[in-house]
């Protein structure tokens, strides 16, 4: 028999439940995140997007130091987990939401920039590891790099072309289980016709529409181009789940420098 929230009765993964402590009828009951926020003293309920669960979230404020990050672009990460006990004890600028592809929660940073953004990732990972959060083979992490306020179709095509031509290189750097999965599809089979279009079409608008017809049907490509329309970011979904801040920041820096160099 599966687990259920003892507050609302809805089915829930055991790792997403938390212990009630309001000293009332839900004291020591197993509650989902929403019921825990409604019944547990001291947890603030805020307006949230679909799937988002309540956490104490503070506003990220960047510093004026860019010595380490080396880029003025904003960036962000989404970190999936298979076990998320203790997340209500955490503080910082990350928010949490449910994700049907994993048993735990997905933790999403605010748009960040400057060296302080890298430090924020380190702080989150330290807290997550202190709470003994877990990962399994199903977990991934996604990197978002801001396209720029004045980015044009031509800019998007240049970045896309660079990732297209280095497709095999990026894939060689991650475990086999992250290559061409349902939630992270590779571009094998699409490379040649799209490169041919890019090299033969003179209008960036025509090329952009051609790419949209090929790769905007889903957000589950290894580089999610639909994110351009929704967030004005390039989302890279390729990476294996990770709570090691040094590895996460290394990938963030790699994509920042790669896109800045295009």
C-alpha positions as CSV (number, residue, x, y, z in Angstrom):
1,X,0.0,0.0,0.0
2,X,1.3,3.5,-0.9
3,X,1.8,6.4,1.5
4,X,-0.8,9.1,2.0
5,X,-0.8,12.5,3.6
6,X,-2.7,12.2,6.9
7,X,-3.9,15.8,6.5
8,X,-5.6,15.7,3.1
9,X,-5.5,12.0,2.3
10,X,-3.7,12.5,-1.1
11,X,-1.2,9.9,-2.2
12,X,2.4,11.0,-1.7
13,X,5.9,9.7,-2.0
14,X,7.2,8.8,1.5
15,X,10.3,11.0,1.0
16,X,8.0,14.1,0.4
17,X,6.2,13.7,3.7
18,X,7.1,15.6,6.8
19,X,6.2,15.2,10.5
20,X,3.4,17.4,11.9
21,X,4.3,19.3,15.1
22,X,1.4,21.7,15.8
23,X,0.5,19.9,19.1
24,X,-3.0,19.5,17.8
25,X,-4.7,16.7,15.8
26,X,-1.8,16.6,13.3
27,X,0.9,16.3,15.9
28,X,3.3,13.5,14.8
29,X,1.2,12.9,11.7
30,X,2.8,12.5,8.3
31,X,1.9,15.5,6.1
32,X,2.5,16.6,2.6
33,X,4.3,19.9,2.1
34,X,1.1,21.9,1.7
35,X,-0.6,20.5,4.8
36,X,2.5,20.9,6.8
37,X,2.6,24.6,5.9
38,X,-1.0,25.0,6.8
39,X,-0.9,23.2,10.1
40,X,2.7,23.6,11.4
41,X,3.5,26.6,13.5
42,X,6.1,28.9,12.0
43,X,5.9,27.9,8.4
44,X,4.9,30.8,6.1
45,X,2.5,30.0,3.2
46,X,3.1,32.1,0.2
47,X,1.5,32.4,-3.2
48,X,3.1,29.7,-5.4
49,X,3.1,28.3,-8.9
50,X,1.6,24.9,-9.7
51,X,3.6,22.2,-8.0
52,X,5.5,24.6,-5.8
53,X,5.7,23.8,-2.1
54,X,6.2,26.3,0.7
55,X,9.7,27.1,1.9
56,X,11.2,30.1,3.7
57,X,12.7,31.9,0.7
58,X,14.8,35.0,0.7
59,X,15.4,37.4,-2.2
60,X,18.7,36.8,-3.9
61,X,20.8,40.0,-4.2
62,X,23.9,39.8,-6.3
63,X,27.3,41.3,-5.4
64,X,29.5,43.5,-7.5
65,X,32.2,40.9,-7.8
66,X,32.6,38.9,-11.0
67,X,36.2,37.7,-10.6
68,X,35.3,34.0,-10.4
69,X,32.1,33.8,-12.5
70,X,33.7,36.0,-15.3
71,X,30.4,36.8,-16.9
72,X,27.7,39.4,-16.4
73,X,24.9,37.0,-17.5
74,X,22.3,35.8,-15.1
75,X,22.2,32.0,-14.5
76,X,20.2,29.5,-12.5
77,X,20.0,25.8,-11.6
78,X,17.3,23.2,-11.0
79,X,18.4,20.4,-8.8
80,X,16.3,17.2,-8.6
81,X,16.4,14.9,-5.6
82,X,15.1,11.4,-4.7
83,X,14.7,12.1,-1.0
84,X,14.0,15.6,0.4
85,X,13.4,15.2,4.2
86,X,14.4,18.3,6.1
87,X,13.8,20.8,3.4
88,X,11.6,23.0,5.7
89,X,14.6,23.5,7.9
90,X,16.5,25.1,5.1
91,X,16.9,28.8,4.3
92,X,18.0,30.7,1.3
93,X,16.9,31.8,-2.2
94,X,16.0,28.4,-3.6
95,X,12.3,27.3,-3.8
96,X,11.0,23.8,-4.1
97,X,8.4,22.1,-6.3
98,X,7.2,18.6,-7.0
99,X,8.4,16.8,-10.1
100,X,6.7,13.7,-11.5
101,X,9.9,12.3,-12.8
102,X,11.6,11.9,-9.4
103,X,10.5,10.7,-5.9
104,X,11.9,13.8,-4.1
105,X,11.5,17.5,-4.7
106,X,13.1,19.7,-7.3
107,X,14.9,22.8,-5.9
108,X,15.0,25.8,-8.2
109,X,17.2,28.8,-7.7
110,X,16.2,32.4,-8.4
111,X,17.9,34.1,-11.4
112,X,21.4,34.7,-10.0
113,X,24.5,36.5,-11.2
114,X,28.0,37.5,-9.9
115,X,30.3,35.5,-7.7
116,X,27.6,35.5,-5.0
117,X,25.4,33.2,-7.2
118,X,28.1,30.5,-7.0
119,X,28.3,31.0,-3.2
120,X,24.5,30.6,-3.0
121,X,24.8,27.2,-4.8
122,X,27.4,26.2,-2.3
123,X,25.2,27.3,0.6
124,X,22.2,25.4,-0.7
125,X,24.2,22.2,-1.3
126,X,25.8,22.3,2.2
127,X,22.3,22.5,3.8
128,X,21.0,19.8,1.5
129,X,23.8,17.5,2.5
130,X,23.4,18.3,6.1
131,X,19.8,17.2,5.8
132,X,21.0,14.0,4.2
133,X,19.1,14.6,1.0
134,X,19.5,11.8,-1.6
135,X,19.9,11.3,-5.3
136,X,19.3,8.3,-7.6
137,X,19.7,7.5,-11.2
138,X,16.5,9.3,-12.2
139,X,17.7,12.7,-10.9
140,X,19.2,15.3,-13.1
141,X,20.2,19.0,-12.8
142,X,19.5,21.7,-15.3
143,X,21.5,24.9,-16.0
144,X,19.8,28.1,-17.2
145,X,21.9,30.8,-18.8
146,X,20.2,34.1,-19.6
147,X,20.1,34.9,-23.3
148,X,20.4,38.6,-22.8
149,X,17.8,41.4,-22.8
150,X,18.5,42.4,-26.4
151,X,19.1,38.9,-27.8
152,X,18.0,38.5,-31.4
153,X,17.1,35.5,-33.6
154,X,20.6,35.6,-34.9
155,X,22.0,35.4,-31.4
156,X,19.9,32.4,-30.6
157,X,20.9,30.7,-33.8
158,X,24.6,31.3,-33.1
159,X,24.3,29.7,-29.6
160,X,22.2,26.8,-30.9
161,X,24.7,26.2,-33.8
162,X,27.6,26.1,-31.3
163,X,25.8,23.5,-29.2
164,X,24.8,21.6,-32.3
165,X,28.4,21.4,-33.6
166,X,29.7,20.3,-30.1
167,X,26.8,17.9,-29.5
168,X,28.9,14.8,-29.2
169,X,31.6,16.5,-27.1
170,X,29.1,17.5,-24.4
171,X,27.5,14.1,-24.4
172,X,30.8,12.4,-24.0
173,X,31.3,14.3,-20.6
174,X,28.2,12.8,-18.9
175,X,27.2,9.2,-17.9
176,X,25.6,7.0,-20.6
177,X,22.3,7.0,-18.7
178,X,22.0,10.8,-19.3
179,X,22.4,10.5,-23.0
180,X,19.2,10.5,-25.1
181,X,16.7,9.7,-22.4
182,X,13.0,10.6,-22.5
183,X,13.5,13.7,-20.4
184,X,16.8,14.6,-22.1
185,X,16.7,13.8,-25.8
186,X,19.8,14.2,-27.9
187,X,19.8,15.7,-31.4
188,X,21.2,12.7,-33.2
189,X,19.5,12.6,-36.6
190,X,18.7,16.3,-36.6
191,X,22.3,17.7,-36.8
192,X,22.9,17.5,-40.6
193,X,19.5,19.0,-41.9
194,X,19.6,21.9,-39.4
195,X,23.3,22.7,-40.1
196,X,22.4,22.6,-43.8
197,X,19.6,25.0,-43.3
198,X,21.7,27.4,-41.2
199,X,24.5,27.4,-43.9
200,X,22.1,27.9,-46.9
201,X,19.5,30.3,-45.5
202,X,20.3,34.0,-45.5
203,X,17.5,35.1,-43.2
204,X,17.9,34.5,-39.4
205,X,14.1,34.6,-39.1
206,X,13.7,31.8,-41.6
207,X,16.4,29.7,-39.9
208,X,14.8,30.3,-36.5
209,X,11.4,29.2,-37.7
210,X,13.0,26.1,-39.3
211,X,14.6,25.2,-36.0
212,X,11.3,25.9,-34.2
213,X,9.6,23.4,-36.5
214,X,12.1,20.7,-35.6
215,X,12.9,21.2,-31.9
216,X,10.1,23.3,-30.2
217,X,7.7,20.4,-30.0
218,X,9.0,19.5,-26.5
219,X,11.0,20.9,-23.6
220,X,12.7,17.5,-23.1
221,X,15.6,18.1,-25.5
222,X,19.1,18.2,-23.9
223,X,19.1,21.9,-24.7
224,X,15.6,23.2,-24.2
225,X,14.9,25.9,-26.8
226,X,11.3,26.4,-25.5
227,X,12.9,28.0,-22.5
228,X,13.9,30.9,-24.8
229,X,10.2,31.8,-25.3
230,X,9.3,31.3,-21.6
231,X,12.3,32.5,-19.6
232,X,14.7,34.0,-22.2
233,X,17.2,31.4,-21.1
234,X,19.1,28.6,-22.7
235,X,18.3,25.5,-20.6
236,X,20.8,22.7,-20.6
237,X,19.1,19.5,-19.2
238,X,22.0,17.1,-19.8
239,X,23.6,16.8,-16.4
240,X,23.3,14.0,-13.9
241,X,21.8,14.8,-10.5
242,X,24.3,16.4,-8.2
243,X,24.6,18.0,-4.8
244,X,28.3,18.6,-5.0
245,X,28.6,22.4,-5.3
246,X,32.0,22.3,-7.0
247,X,30.7,20.1,-9.8
248,X,27.6,22.2,-10.2
249,X,29.5,25.4,-10.3
250,X,32.0,24.0,-12.8
251,X,29.2,23.1,-15.2
252,X,27.6,26.6,-14.7
253,X,30.9,28.2,-15.5
254,X,31.5,26.0,-18.5
255,X,28.1,27.0,-20.1
256,X,28.6,30.6,-19.2
257,X,32.0,30.8,-20.8
258,X,30.8,28.7,-23.8
259,X,27.8,31.0,-24.5
260,X,29.8,34.2,-23.9
261,X,32.4,33.0,-26.4
262,X,29.9,32.4,-29.2
